[in-house]
Amino acid sequence: MKKHIMIVMGLVCIAMLFAGCGKDDAPETGITTMATEATIPEKPTESTNLPTEPTAQPTVPSTQPAVPSETTQPVVPSETTQPVVPSETTQPVEPPAPTLPEYVPGSIILEDQDTDDYEYERKYRITYYRIWSEFSDLLDEDQKKDYNTWFYERVENGSFREEMALAAMVKRYNIPRERFDEAVEAFIANNLESHSNMSQEEYEVPNADIIYTFDNEIINHYYRYE
């Protein structure tokens, strides 16, 4: 009996040895196949639907006054935007003085100084010393009374020799240029009517442009006797 038991145990041991060797010699493909056959949970795929942006809500206008930001502050004009002050070179230029007529020697036929009625040697032409009625008629009654006294005083003191009589009268009685021009027109008309030659010294037409300068140097130069 013991002998049978020992045989059986020996067989069991041999079987176990074969079983162990068989397990070690098993091909690796068997393990791989089993591993691949196992169900591996798939990784969930990422959703391709991206979250959309929230819809913009309509802006409700605020009734509160807007506080201006720094960028909305009024811009202070810089020095370059200041109004340009005109320099001396940009100042308006005064127009030049009008050119005065110049007496042309020989244009007036002169009287012989040795045969005229003057008791002194004249430095100027006759019209320098005379006041014709067309010009004295510009005065009113009160002015004419003063005129008679004034005129003879000038003769007595000799001042009429250095200041033209018509120029002195115009200044004294403040005769406007327009009225003086009317007297000149009357003087010319009367001389034409009487056939007087106004190119002669006796009837020379007074030059208003020269007289109304009231510059004795200009007047004396224009009416010089030569």
C-alpha positions as CSV (number, residue, x, y, z in Angstrom):
1,M,0.0,0.0,0.0
2,K,2.7,2.4,0.9
3,K,4.4,1.5,-2.3
4,H,1.3,2.6,-4.3
5,I,1.1,5.8,-2.4
6,M,4.7,6.5,-3.1
7,I,4.2,5.8,-6.8
8,V,1.2,8.1,-6.9
9,M,3.0,10.9,-5.2
10,G,5.9,10.5,-7.5
11,L,3.6,10.8,-10.5
12,V,2.0,13.8,-9.0
13,C,5.4,15.4,-8.6
14,I,6.3,14.6,-12.2
15,A,3.0,16.0,-13.4
16,M,3.6,19.2,-11.4
17,L,7.0,19.5,-12.9
18,F,5.7,19.2,-16.4
19,A,2.9,21.6,-15.7
20,G,5.4,24.2,-14.4
21,C,7.7,23.7,-17.4
22,G,4.8,24.0,-19.8
23,K,3.8,27.3,-18.2
24,D,7.2,28.8,-18.5
25,D,7.6,27.7,-22.2
26,A,4.2,29.2,-23.3
27,P,4.6,31.5,-26.2
28,E,4.4,35.2,-25.5
29,T,1.8,35.7,-28.3
30,G,-0.7,34.0,-26.1
31,I,-0.3,36.7,-23.5
32,T,-0.4,39.4,-26.1
33,T,-3.5,38.0,-27.7
34,M,-5.3,37.9,-24.4
35,A,-4.2,41.5,-23.6
36,T,-5.5,42.8,-26.9
37,E,-8.7,40.8,-26.6
38,A,-9.4,42.6,-23.4
39,T,-11.8,45.5,-23.9
40,I,-9.9,48.8,-23.3
41,P,-12.3,51.6,-22.6
42,E,-12.1,54.2,-25.3
43,K,-11.0,57.7,-24.4
44,P,-14.0,60.0,-24.8
45,T,-13.5,62.3,-27.8
46,E,-13.5,66.0,-27.2
47,S,-16.6,67.7,-28.4
48,T,-16.0,69.8,-31.5
49,N,-18.8,72.2,-30.6
50,L,-17.1,75.2,-28.9
51,P,-19.1,77.2,-26.5
52,T,-20.6,80.2,-28.4
53,E,-20.1,83.7,-27.1
54,P,-23.0,85.0,-25.1
55,T,-25.3,87.2,-27.2
56,A,-24.7,90.9,-26.5
57,Q,-27.5,92.5,-24.7
58,P,-28.8,95.8,-26.0
59,T,-27.3,98.7,-24.1
60,V,-29.8,100.8,-22.3
61,P,-28.9,104.5,-22.6
62,S,-28.1,105.9,-19.2
63,T,-29.9,109.1,-18.2
64,Q,-26.9,110.1,-16.1
65,P,-24.7,112.8,-17.6
66,A,-21.5,111.3,-19.0
67,V,-18.4,112.3,-17.2
68,P,-15.8,113.4,-19.8
69,S,-12.7,111.3,-19.8
70,E,-9.3,112.7,-20.1
71,T,-9.3,112.1,-23.8
72,T,-12.5,114.1,-24.3
73,Q,-11.2,117.2,-22.5
74,P,-10.9,120.3,-24.7
75,V,-7.5,120.7,-26.2
76,V,-5.8,123.8,-25.1
77,P,-4.4,125.5,-28.2
78,S,-0.6,125.4,-28.3
79,E,1.6,128.3,-29.1
80,T,1.5,127.4,-32.8
81,T,-2.3,127.8,-32.9
82,Q,-2.3,131.2,-31.3
83,P,-3.2,134.1,-33.7
84,V,-0.2,135.5,-35.4
85,V,0.5,139.1,-34.4
86,P,1.4,141.0,-37.5
87,S,5.0,142.1,-37.5
88,E,6.3,145.4,-38.5
89,T,6.7,144.2,-42.1
90,T,3.0,143.2,-42.3
91,Q,1.7,146.6,-41.2
92,P,-0.4,148.4,-43.8
93,V,1.8,150.7,-45.8
94,E,0.5,154.2,-46.1
95,P,-0.2,155.2,-49.7
96,P,2.3,157.6,-51.2
97,A,1.4,161.3,-51.2
98,P,-0.2,162.4,-54.5
99,T,2.1,164.0,-57.0
100,L,1.7,167.7,-57.0
101,P,1.7,169.6,-60.3
102,E,4.9,171.4,-61.1
103,Y,5.1,174.9,-62.7
104,V,6.8,174.8,-66.0
105,P,8.7,178.0,-66.6
106,G,7.6,179.7,-69.9
107,S,4.0,178.2,-69.6
108,I,2.8,181.5,-68.3
109,I,3.5,184.8,-70.2
110,L,5.0,187.0,-67.5
111,E,4.5,190.7,-67.2
112,D,7.6,193.0,-67.2
113,Q,8.2,193.8,-63.6
114,D,9.5,197.3,-64.5
115,T,6.1,198.3,-65.9
116,D,3.6,196.7,-63.4
117,D,1.7,198.6,-60.8
118,Y,3.6,197.2,-57.8
119,E,5.9,199.4,-55.8
120,Y,8.2,196.5,-54.8
121,E,10.0,193.8,-56.7
122,R,7.8,190.8,-56.9
123,K,9.3,187.4,-56.2
124,Y,6.1,185.6,-57.2
125,R,3.6,185.8,-60.1
126,I,0.7,188.2,-59.8
127,T,-1.9,185.6,-58.8
128,Y,0.1,185.1,-55.6
129,Y,-0.9,188.6,-54.4
130,R,-4.5,188.9,-55.7
131,I,-7.9,187.8,-54.5
132,W,-10.5,188.0,-57.3
133,S,-14.1,188.7,-56.7
134,E,-15.1,185.1,-57.6
135,F,-13.2,184.0,-54.4
136,S,-14.2,186.9,-52.1
137,D,-17.8,186.2,-53.0
138,L,-17.4,182.9,-51.0
139,L,-17.6,184.9,-47.8
140,D,-20.8,185.7,-45.9
141,E,-21.6,189.3,-44.9
142,D,-19.9,189.1,-41.5
143,Q,-16.8,187.5,-43.0
144,K,-16.6,190.2,-45.7
145,K,-16.5,192.9,-43.0
146,D,-13.7,191.2,-41.3
147,Y,-12.1,190.5,-44.7
148,N,-11.7,194.2,-45.6
149,T,-9.9,195.0,-42.3
150,W,-7.8,191.9,-42.5
151,F,-6.7,192.4,-46.1
152,Y,-5.5,196.0,-45.6
153,E,-3.7,195.1,-42.4
154,R,-1.7,192.6,-44.5
155,V,-0.9,195.2,-47.0
156,E,0.3,197.6,-44.4
157,N,2.5,195.1,-42.5
158,G,3.8,193.5,-45.7
159,S,2.9,190.0,-44.7
160,F,1.1,189.4,-48.0
161,R,4.6,189.4,-49.7
162,E,5.6,186.1,-48.1
163,E,2.2,184.3,-47.9
164,M,-0.2,183.8,-50.8
165,A,-3.3,185.9,-50.3
166,L,-5.7,183.2,-51.5
167,A,-4.1,180.6,-49.2
168,A,-4.3,182.9,-46.2
169,M,-8.0,183.7,-46.9
170,V,-8.9,180.0,-47.2
171,K,-7.3,179.2,-43.9
172,R,-8.7,182.2,-42.1
173,Y,-12.3,181.6,-43.1
174,N,-12.1,177.8,-43.4
175,I,-13.4,177.6,-47.0
176,P,-14.1,174.0,-48.1
177,R,-12.3,172.7,-51.2
178,E,-15.6,172.1,-53.0
179,R,-16.6,175.7,-52.8
180,F,-13.1,176.9,-53.8
181,D,-13.3,174.7,-56.9
182,E,-16.7,176.3,-57.7
183,A,-15.0,179.7,-57.5
184,V,-12.3,178.5,-59.9
185,E,-14.9,177.3,-62.4
186,A,-16.6,180.7,-62.2
187,F,-13.3,182.5,-62.7
188,I,-12.5,180.4,-65.8
189,A,-16.0,181.0,-67.2
190,N,-15.9,184.8,-66.7
191,N,-12.4,185.0,-68.4
192,L,-13.6,183.0,-71.3
193,E,-16.7,185.2,-71.6
194,S,-14.5,188.3,-71.6
195,H,-11.9,186.7,-74.0
196,S,-9.1,187.1,-71.4
197,N,-6.0,185.0,-72.1
198,M,-5.5,182.8,-69.1
199,S,-2.0,181.9,-70.3
200,Q,-1.0,185.5,-69.3
201,E,0.3,186.2,-65.8
202,E,-2.6,188.6,-65.2
203,Y,-5.3,185.9,-65.6
204,E,-3.5,182.8,-64.4
205,V,-5.9,180.3,-62.9
206,P,-5.2,179.6,-59.2
207,N,-4.1,176.0,-58.6
208,A,-6.2,174.5,-55.9
209,D,-4.0,171.4,-55.5
210,I,-1.1,173.7,-54.6
211,I,-3.0,176.1,-52.4
212,Y,-4.7,173.4,-50.3
213,T,-1.4,172.0,-49.2
214,F,-1.1,175.1,-47.0
215,D,2.6,174.6,-47.2
216,N,4.2,178.0,-47.8
217,E,7.4,176.4,-49.1
218,I,5.5,174.4,-51.8
219,I,3.2,177.4,-52.7
220,N,6.1,179.8,-52.9
221,H,8.1,177.5,-55.1
222,Y,5.2,176.9,-57.5
223,Y,4.4,180.6,-57.9
224,R,8.0,181.8,-58.2
225,Y,8.6,184.5,-60.8
226,E,10.9,183.2,-63.5
